[in-house]
Structure formats: C-alpha cells, structure tokens
C-alpha cells in the first residue's frame, strides 16, 4: 500500500521489471517499498549502489546496529523490522528488544553505546551534533573514517525512510519477526500490511517463448 499509484508486478516491464525481479530474488516477493520506486527504478539502482559502498568498509554487525537504531529513531516500521531481523545472527530476540527499548547497557559495551547515541542523533537532528559528540567517539577508539561510516549509514537511512513514509509505504507482513512481542516493539510507525505480498509472473522458458514467436509469425 502507498499514497501514490504504482506499477503492479504483473504490469511491469523494462527497468521496472528488472528492479522488481532483483528485489524478489532477495526477499521472495516484491516488497512494498520497491513499488514506490516503480516510476523511477534508476533511483532504486543508485540507492543500492550507494548503500553497497556505505556498507563495504563496515563490519556487518556495526552496520546493522547503526541502521536499526536510525530506523527506530526515525519511526519507520519497515526498516526497523528488516534490520531488527538482520541483527538476529548477532543478538537474541530479548537483546534486540532491549535495544529497541533503549536499554543499551544491557547489551552493548560503552563504545557501542556511544556509537548508537551518535547514530540516533544524526538520524533525528544532525544539526545538533557537536564536536564533543565526535570527540567522545574518538575517545572510544573510533577512527575518523569509522566515524564517517557511522554518520553515512545513519544519514542514508534517514533518506530512505523519509521517502517511504512520505509516500505511505507499509512494511510487508513477511518482513516481521515471528515473535509477537518483538514484532509489536518494532512496529514503530505505520502498521504492517497484512495482505499477501505481490510477486512477479514467472518468466516462460526460452523454448516456449520461441515457439510462441513462431506461431505469432
């Protein structure tokens, strides 16, 4: 669901169809967030390349922590759910729930707590970040390049979540964690879309396609 009309998967062609198929390869369906990019699939492609470059120098655990906290602070359900699930290789559901409730000291050391407080401030109001905030990260051992990575990951999430929320995108039900308590805690903004997700029509085998072309001729 969204506030704008989008191109349905079974009506997509060209770059939009290619973008939908890439998304379906990752998720098993065409997520709602992809549909709002159906009129501008090239922006989704560029967003994907930007995100890849932001993630490249970061450990996966750090990237997911920063992204989860930024998405949660921004009140976006889709990204909070997706990146909450992505934290499962590193944390238990109980620990993810503690992070969502702001109980960072139950899960993280002081350096990572400082990192997430910084990321949250970047997401909410970067203009209020001070030199002291950055100096605090340096005291915890973060190099300047690492501080840049943290800021970039949080700021990038702000871009993506604001596009989705401005257009009324709801999280797809399959993205939600199974545990009901955690699912409720991570539904921080728009409600989850409980409808079955859309999928792309199957591509016919090459032989069948050629046969159809021959009969059409």
C-alpha positions, 0 to 999 in steps of 0.5 A: 500500500502507498499514497501514490499509484504504482506499477503492479508486478504483473504490469511491469516491464523494462527497468521496472521489471528488472528492479522488481525481479532483483528485489524478489530474488532477495526477499521472495516477493516484491516488497512494498517499498520497491513499488514506490520506486516503480516510476523511477527504478534508476533511483532504486539502482543508485540507492543500492549502489550507494548503500553497497559502498556505505556498507563495504568498509563496515563490519556487518554487525556495526552496520546493522546496529547503526541502521536499526537504531536510525530506523527506530529513531526515525519511526519507520516500521519497515526498516526497523523490522528488516534490520531488527531481523538482520541483527538476529545472527548477532543478538537474541530476540530479548537483546534486540528488544532491549535495544529497541527499548533503549536499554543499551547497557544491557547489551552493548559495551560503552563504545557501542553505546556511544556509537548508537547515541551518535547514530540516533542523533544524526538520524533525528537532528544532525544539526545538533551534533557537536564536536564533543559528540565526535570527540567522545567517539574518538575517545572510544577508539573510533577512527575518523573514517569509522566515524564517517561510516557511522554518520553515512549509514545513519544519514542514508537511512534517514533518506530512505525512510523519509521517502517511504513514509512520505509516500505511505509505504507499509512494511510487508507482513513477511518482513516481521519477526515471528515473535509477537512481542518483538514484532509489536516493539518494532512496529514503530510507525505505520502498521504492517500490511497484512495482505499477501505480498505481490510477486512477479509472473514467472518468466516462460522458458526460452523454448516456449517463448520461441515457439510462441514467436513462431506461431505469432509469425 
